[in-house]
Amino acid sequence: MSYYKHDSAIVDEGAQIGEGSRVWHFAHVCAGAIIGKGVSLGQNVFVGNKVKIGDKCKIQNNVSVYDNVFLEEGVFCGPSMVFTNVYNPRSLIERKDQYLDTIVKKGATLGANCTIVCGVTIGEFAFVGAGAVINKDVPAYALMVGVPAKQIGWMSEFGEKLPLPVTGHAEAICEHTGSRYLLDNNKLTKVS
């Protein structure tokens, strides 16, 4: 085994887990899951069958990554944040054929206790604040807070708020890395 699994964790036969990953206390990884290298699955994490988790993701305690959730490289899932996979669930009506894909792009952060309503795409390096509810697509680098979430700014890849308006045309430099970002037509791009 090229990954660490705590004795209390359950990894079903058939699950693919990359080298250097860690599966902590009371976690459960289902047979169809595909998990990359260097991933950390915290205490009491559940990973469904139709799930793909990219390299270097960190999934903190008490997170369930249900079927049809796909995380690219370097996604951070804060403690007790929530994914869903059916838009209008009912116990008395079977809707497993109505699962909607949720895609979280490279480097995005999903803060503690936030909720991601299924069927959305969260852009690269977006930052969802603690407790926010995401019910629509999130642009790359966007800083989202509130219920329902609204964009209040832009974040650098380093994870710091950039001094930019939400809309318009402007430039900013990350003081930590020197990277330059260009805001144009309500889209942020890292240019150097």
N, C-alpha and C positions, 0 to 999 in steps of 0.2 A: 504494500500500500504506500503510495507516494504522497499521501496527505495525512493530516492528523484527525482522528475521530475520538472524541471523549467516549468513555465506556457507556454513558447513559444515552448517547445519540443513536438514532436508527438511520441507517443508510440501506435502502432496499436494493436487492440484487438488480443489476442493470444500470444503476445510476452512474453517470460519468462525472468524476471529480478530478480536476487538474492538480498537478504537482504543487506542493507547498500550500495547499488550501487547508483551512482549519474548520472543523465542525464541532461546535461546543455543546455544552450540557443540554440534554433533552431536545435537541434539534431532530427533525425528521426530513429526510430527503427521499422523495419518491423515485421509483425505478426509471422513469423516463426523463428525469432531469439531466441537463447538461450544464456543468459548472466548470468555469475556467480555472486558470492557475492563480495561486496567491489570493484566493477568495477567503474571506472570514464570514462564517455563519455563526452569529451569536447565540446565546442561550434561548431556547424555546422558539427557534426559527423553523418554519415549515416551508418546504419547497415542493411544488406540485410536479406532475408528470410532464406537462407540456410547457416547460419553463427553460429558458436559456439565460445563463448568467455569465457575463464576460469576465475576463481576467481582472484581477485586482479590485473587485467590488467588495464593499464592506456592508454587511447586512447586520444591523445591531439587534439587540434582544427583542423578542416578542413580535417579530415581523413574519407575516405569512405571504409568500410569493406564490400566488395561485396560478393555475393553468392560463396560458395565453398572455403571460407577462414576460417581456423580454428586456433584459438589462445589458447594455453595451459595456465596454471596458470602463473601469474606474467609477462606477456609480456608487454613491453613498446613500444608504437607507437608514435614517435615524431611528432611534428606539420607538417601538410601538406604532410606527407609521402603517398605513393601511392601503392595500391594493384591493380592487374589486374586479370581477370578470363578467358579471351579468348586470346590465343596466337597470332592469326592473325585476328583481328576484321575488319569487313567491315560494314558500315551502310546498304548497299544494300543486304547483305547476312545474313540470320538468322543463328546464331551459338550458341544459348542457350543450345543446346545438346552437345556442345563441351567444356563446362566449365572444367577447370583443377583445381584440388585441390591444395591449398597452405596451408602448415602446418608450424606453428611457434611454436617451442617447449618451454617448461617451462623456464621462466626467460630471454628470449632473448630481446635485445634492437634493435629497428629499428629507426635510427636517423632521424632528421628533413629532409624533402624533399627527402628521399631515395625512390627508386622505386623497388618493388618486382614483377618480371615477374612471371606470374602464373605457377603452376606445380612444384614448388620447395618446399623443406623442409629445414627449418632453424633450426639448432641444438640447444640444450639446452644452455642457457647462452651465445650464440653467440652475437656479437656486430657489427651492420652494421652502418658505419659512415654516417654522414650527406651527402646527395646528391649522395650516391652510387647507382649503379644499379645492382641488384642481378638477374642473369639469369641462375644460376645453384645451386644445393644443397650446403648448408653451414655447415661445421662440427661444432659439439658442441664446445663452447668456442672460436671459431675463430673470429678474428678481421678483418673485411672486409671494404675496402675503394676503391673509384674510379669508373670509367665508362669504360668498365664493371668492376665490383668489383674484386679485387684481395686480397688474404689474406696477411696481413703484420705482423701478430702476433697472440697472444693468450690473452684472458681476463679471469680474475678470476670471480667467482660468485659475488664478492663484486663490480665488475665493474672497476677494474684497470688492466692496461696492465702488463702482467707477463714478467719477463726477460728471455724469451725463444726464441730460433730460430724457424722459421716457420716449418722446417723439422728436422728430426734427432731423437736423444734420449737425454733427459735432464730432470731435476727436477727443480721445483721452489716452493717457499713458499710465500703465500700472506702476505704481511707485515701488513695488517689490521686485518686479522682473524687468521693467523697462519695455515691456510689450506695448505696442500701439494698437488701439482699437478705433474703428471708424463706424459711426452711426450714420446711416443713410437710408431714407425711405422706411424708417421704423425697423431696420434690420441692423444688428451689430455684427461686425466682422473683425477678426484679429488680422491685422495687415503686416505686422512684423514682431 
